[in-house]
């Protein structure tokens, strides 16, 4: 009996602190994480001791009804770009929601007016993905202009026969003019990587001249029409806004050179895909490389997939282990800082 009572007392002493911890945890801010984000971000949340969080533990998007149910009463929300955070979600969350952190540099999936109206702070993840996106953009540009996907297919399927003088010829970067639509950090990083290819000239257009950024790459500010006319390679790097929605359309493509290559690693919504298909299928432009489309994923029966001169990737511009972990860490730190009422490392001004 004595041994049993002693064992019970020892068990009580061991479990009492745990009960205290559980009580303390129950008073911490509640957070819902809408995806299985990379490990560094989850580690930061777990080790912070500042929040209790629930996770949609899957690499696939959380179902809408599940999201609406799980956000109820939450103080913070950590999401990715596949979750549309609109009035319906914010109403479901209720008045406790004070901070939203998105693991993305883009924010077109967020209803900014609704968030501002409710006084909800927003964290996002710019800059940490600049290098990865710039690298992928250059890779996509080269794969498109030098017809690498076509060449791989020919080699695999028996099309590789005797040497032919103009078979699978593409377009070189050397002595070319590269145009950038929307000159920001990523546009500059792309130009810096392309410069060693002996590019002759960088030109850009934006809502206004950006002399400090332009000076870094010796880029010339031009009009939209001039950008289209002069560019041998045109890279769309702009954010998706009401002003840029569908800005890459028939008007733009009709003014481009027939030898030009169009690249988009920004957002699918900046391109009118029907106009792009027409430009590619009629030879109005030589080729296009897309990392982003509308919708995502793009249906496999979409006309763009039928074109040899269109290379389509499944939105992988930031898909490096280093970058995705950095994004998740920044998203977690934004969330924690916001819940503490402190300045976020990267807060989106409203």
N, C-alpha and C positions, 0 to 999 in steps of 0.2 A: 504493500500500500504506500509506504513511504516513498519507494522508488517511483511509483506512479504519480504521487502528488508532486514530487520534485520535477519529474519530467513535464508535467502539466504546467508548473510554474515557469520552467525554462522555456517551454513553448510559448507561454503568454508573453514572457519578456522579449522573445524573438519576434513575435508577430505584432506587438504593440507599435513599434516604430513603423512597420509596414502599413498598419492601419492609419497611422498619422500621415504617412506619405500619400496614401490613397485619398484621405480627406483633403490634404493640401492640393493634390492633383485636381480634385473635383472643383476647386475654386479658380483654376487657371483658365485663361481664355481658350475657347473651343475653336478649332481650326479644321476645315475640310480640305483635303488634297485630292484633286480630281483625277490624278493619274499616278502610276508608278514612276515617279521621277527618278533620275539618276542618283546613285548612292550618296554623293556628297551633300546634296540638299536634305535628304532624309536624315542623314547623320547629324547635321546641324540642328534640325528641329528636335531630334531625340535627345541630343546632349545638352540642349539649351536649358531644359528644366523650366521653360517659360510658358509652354503651351501643352494642351492635350489635343492630339490630332487624330483624325480618322482618315484612312486612305482608301481610295478606290484602287485596289491592288491588282491592276491589270495594265497591260500595254495598249489595250483598246479603249476607246472613249467611254466615259461613264454614260449610261443611258439617261436620257433627259429626265424621266420621272424619278430615277434614283437621285440625280443631282438635286432636283426640287425638294425631295424628301430630306436629303442629308444636310442641306445648307440651313435648315431651320434652326434659328437660335445661335448660329455661329458668329464668332467675333471676327474671324479672318477666313479668307478663301485663297487657296493657291491653285491656279488653273493653268492650262496650256491653251494654245491657239484654236483647238478644235471645239472648245466650249464657248457657246454664245452666251455672254453674260448680259442679259437685258432686263427690262422691267419685271418680267415674270420671275426670273431667278432672284432678283433683289427683293421683290415682294415676298417671295417664299422665305428668304433668309430672315427678313424682319429687321427691326431697328438696332439689333445688337451688332450687325455687320459694320465694321469700321475700316477694315483694310482689305484690299484685294491685291494680290501679287500674281502677275502673269509671267510664266517662263517663256517669254518671247520678246523680240524687239518690236514687232508689229502689234497694233492694238485695235485693228479694225473689227475684231470679234467682241469688243467691249462697247456698250452703250454709254459713251462718255457723258452725255447730257444727263442720263439717269443717275450715274455715279456722282456727278457733280451736285445734282439736286439733293442727293441724300448725304452729301458731305463725306463720301467714302474715298479714302486715299488710295492711290494706285502706284504700285511698284512694277517696273518692267526691266528687261535685261539687254540694254544696248551695249555696244562696244565689245563685250566679251566674245561675240560671234563674228566680229569684223574679219579676222584673218581667215577663218574657215569658209565664210561666204565668198570672200575674194578669191580664195584658192579654187573653190568649186566653180565660180564664174569663169575663171580662166580655163579650167579643164573643160567645161561645157563649150566654151567658145572654140577651143582647139578641136574638140571632138566633132563639132558641127562644121567648122570651116574646112577641116582636113578629111571629113567624111569617114571618121574612124568606125562608126557603127556599121555603115554600109560595107566598109572594107572587111571588118570582122565577119559579117554575114557571108560575104563572098568567099572568104577563106574557109569557112566552116561547111559551106554547101556546094563546093565544087566549082565555084565561079572563077577561081584563081587558075588561069590558063597561061598562055604565052604572054610575054611582056608586050604591052601596048602603049603607044606614045601618050595618049590622053586619058587612059583608063583611071577612074577614081581621082582625077585631079581636083584639087581644092584651091583655097585662097590663103595667101601668106599674110602674116602680120607685118613683115618688114616693109618699110616705106609706106605704111598705110595711115589712114586717119581714123582714130577711134573716138566715137561720140558717146557721151554719158548723159543719160536723162535722169537728172536728180543728183547733184554732186554733194554727197555727204561723206562720212568716214569710209563707208564701203566703196563708194566710187573712187575715192583717192587710193584706197588699198588695191583696188583692181588695176588702176593706172600704174601704180608703183611696180606691180608684178609684171605688167605688160611692157614696161619701158625697155627691159633688156632684150626684147624681141625686135628692137630697132624700129619701133613705131615712130612715124614721122611727126605726127601732130595729135594732141588731145584737145577735143572741143567739148563743151557741155552747155546744157541749158537748165534753168531752174526758175522758180518764181521770181528770183532776183539774183544778181551777180553775187558770187561768194569768193571775194578776192583772196582771203587768207588761205582757204582750201585750194583754190585754183593755183596759187603761187607754188604750192608744194609739188605740183605736177606740171607746171608751166602750161596750164590749160586756158583756152580762149573761150570767153562767154559768147554764145551765139543765140539767135532766135531758134524756135522750134523748126521752122521751115529750113533754115540753113543747116541745122543739125541733121535733118533727114537727107538733104541734098549732098552734103559733104562726107558723111560717115561711110567708111568701108565696113566698119563694125559698129553696131549701135547697141549699147547695154542699158537696159532699163533698171535703174537703182532707186527709184522714187518710192515714197510711202503711198499707200492707197488712201486717198481722200476723195471727197466729192468732186474736187477739181481734177484729179488724175484718173478717176474712173473711166475706163475705156479710151484713154488718151492716145494709146497706140492703136490706131484704126486705119481705115482705108485712106484717109487724107494723108497720114504719115507715110504709110507704105507706098503710096502712089508717087511720092517724091523721092524715095530712096533709089539708089543705084541698083541695077539688075544683078550686080555682083556682090551686093552687100549682105551681111549676116546680122540677124537680129537675135539678141539674147535677153532673156528675162529671168532674173533671180530675185525679184522684189515681191510682188503680189500678183496673182493671176488676174485680178480685177482691173489692172491697168491696161490689159490687152482686150481688144475685141477679137475673139477667136475666129469668128466667121470671116472677118476681114483678113485676118492672118492666113487662114486656109486659102482664101482666094488669091492672096499675093504669092503664096508658095506654090500653089497648084498651077498658076498661070505663068510662073517664071518672073513675076514682077520683082521679087527678091530671090537671092540664091539659096538662103537657108535660115532656119531658126532653131535656137536651143532654148528650151523652157524647163525650169525647175519648179514652176508654179503654174497652176491652171485653175479654171472654174468649170465644174466643181473639182474638189479633191476628195477621193481619187477621181481622175478623169475616166469616164466609161471606156472600156476596151474597144467599143465599136465607134468611138468618136472619129470623125473624118481625119483629124490631124494625125492619128496613128497610121493612116494609110500612106502617108507621104514619106518617101525616103529622105527628103531634105529637111525633115523636122525631127529633132532629137528631144525626147521628153523624159525627164527624170521625176521621181516621186517625192519632190520637195525635200531634198537631202542636203541643202546648202550648208546647214550648221551641223551636219552629222559627223562630227569627230568626237572621240571619247573625251578629249580635253575640253572641247567647247561645251558639249552638253552637260558635263559635270560642273563647269564654271557657271553655266546658265542656272542650273538647279541650285547651286550654292548662293548665287546672287538673289534668286527668287526667294529663298528661305530667309536670307538676311534682311531683304526688303520687308518681308512679312513681320519678322520679329521686331525690327526697329519701329515699324508703323504701330504695332500693338503696344509698344512701350511709350508711344507718343513722341518718339525721337525722329530726326531727319533720316530718311531712307538713303541707302547708298545710291540708288537710282530711282527717283520718284518722277512720275509723269505729271507735269504741271497741268492743272485744269483751269 
